[in-house]
Amino acid sequence: MLERILKLHEVADDSLFLWGSRQTGKSTLLKALFPKARLYDLLKTDVRMSLQLRPSLLREECEMLDECELVIIDEVQKVPALLDEVHWLIENRGLRFILSGSSARKLRRSGANLLGGRALRFTLFPLVSAEIPDFDLQRALNNGMLPRHYLVADPSKRIQSYIGDYLQQEIVEEAIVRQLDAFTRFLQVAALSNTEIVNYTNIAQDCGVSAKTVKEYFAILEETMLGFYLPAYTRTVKRKLTQSPKFYYFDVAIANHLLHRRTLMPGTDLYGHALEHLVVQELRAFLSYTFGEDKALRYWRTLDNKYEVDALLCDVMTNVVDVAIEVKSSDRVASNDTKGLKAFGEEHPDTKLILLSMEDKPRMLNGVEVWPVTLFLQRLWARKII
């Protein structure tokens, strides 16, 4: 079994929410880390139905546990009423809970008790390179990083099924949207904006719905953890900057499938887009696992589109950028490839500038560190970048 980086040591003193997209491995992780914990698996129909009919059953059963014992409720969003019972048990019995799920949307829409700060929040992301012995970059770009997808030679059927399950379980089951056909079309059109700034009007025209509806659809992707926005870095020093966010599906394989990208080959534009996506995916997980909410991921682009940097690692409190990263899929980068980083460095001289590429060895180019992608990822997770 693959060893995950997220260990959830904080549960020794606190209760936790553990969020993560479907099939990231939440249930497997929790069973491995806490094999003796009391577990309520709400994917089991009998367990879910009994607690839906009488949420107080949770309190009645858990009152028999000793103080500080750990209780896990998996897929907690399926029975939001349980959170009132959890709240009571934390306050009156001193029990600790891990509440896992793939979407907080249903909890928020139902007005469920989110425990008012009594539970810490964590996210489990798809696999990262540091969790995979003999990590294969080419496999990661083509298969994605969900465990069930990365570990097989051809995951295309599984990815197709995954997206179908998402539509069935998250969208139809929760009655989030009325026009499923329009939303399905939106998923494909949104893939064209993957790694790009979102133009709601253009997407709305392609989907045959309003721009307001498109914004709501993107919100659904965020809340059900199928996608995320990468905010722009907006601290202006000299040049005027773009303020709009970029959009990414949560895993590179989702975009591959929706865009019908098959067997990505080095040297192509499609490969370059996928490589940027994968790096952003890794950076997002690294900052969350390592720094929690103290560090943030941003991108930088001037308003005239003359200069851009793919990823910035920032301090949340000070807004100071520790590292600026540009991703190129070329096997030999040139001076022109550093122009965005150099422009950013002129305004932020204390920032480390890094260019990722498919070159074999690291080198210095115009004051910019050039690193092979795989070697950079090894150094990132070894805490040698930040």
RALINCOR-V448321 format. One record per backbone hydrogen bond with DSSP energy under -0.5 kcal/mol. CO is the residue of the C=O (numbers start at 1). NH is the residue of the N-H. Records with the same first field share a line. If there is no record, write none. Layout:
CO=NH + NH
//
This chain:
2=4
8=11
9=12
10=13 + 14
15=120
16=99
17=19 + 122
18=101
19=124
21=24
25=29
26=30
27=31
28=32
29=33
30=34
34=37
38=72
39=41
40=42 + 74
41=44
43=45
44=48
45=49
46=50
47=51
48=52
49=53
50=54
54=57
55=58 + 59
56=60
57=61
58=62
59=63
61=64
62=65
66=69
69=96
70=38
71=98
72=40 + 74
73=76 + 100
74=42
75=78
76=79
77=80
79=82
80=83
81=84 + 85
82=86
83=87
84=88
85=89
86=90
87=91
88=92
89=93 + 94 + 95
90=94
94=68
96=71
97=16
98=73 + 100
99=18
100=75 + 76
101=20
104=108
105=109
106=110
107=112
108=111
112=114
114=117
115=118
118=15
120=17
122=19
123=125
128=131
129=132
131=133
132=135
135=137
136=140
137=141
138=142
139=143
140=144
145=127
146=149 + 150
147=151
149=152
155=159
156=160
157=161
158=162
159=163
160=164
161=165
162=166
163=167
164=168
165=169
166=170 + 171
167=172
168=173
171=176
172=175
178=180
179=183
180=184
181=185
182=186
183=187
184=188
185=189
186=190
187=191
188=192
189=192 + 193
190=193
191=194
193=196 + 247
196=247
198=200
199=203
200=204
201=205
202=206
203=207
204=208 + 209
210=214
211=215
212=216
213=217
214=218
215=219
216=220
217=221
218=222
219=223
220=224
221=226 + 227
222=225
223=104 + 105
226=250
228=248
229=231
230=246
231=299
232=234
234=236
240=303
243=232
245=198
246=230
247=195 + 196
248=228
251=254 + 255
252=256
253=257
254=258
255=259
256=261
257=260
260=262
265=268
268=272
269=273
270=274
271=275
272=276
273=277
274=278
275=279
276=280
277=281
278=282
279=283
280=284
281=285
282=286
283=287
284=288
285=289
286=290
287=291 + 292
288=292
291=294
294=316
296=314
298=312
299=233
300=309
301=242
302=305
307=302
309=300
311=325
312=298 + 314
313=322 + 323
314=296 + 316
315=319
320=315 + 322
322=352
323=313
324=354
325=311
326=356
330=358
334=337
335=338
336=339
338=342
339=343
340=344
341=345
342=346
343=347
344=347 + 348
348=351
352=324 + 354
353=369
354=326 + 356
355=371
356=328
357=373
363=370
365=368
368=365
369=355 + 371
370=363
371=357
372=376
373=377
374=378
375=379
376=380
377=381
378=382
379=384 + 385
380=383
//
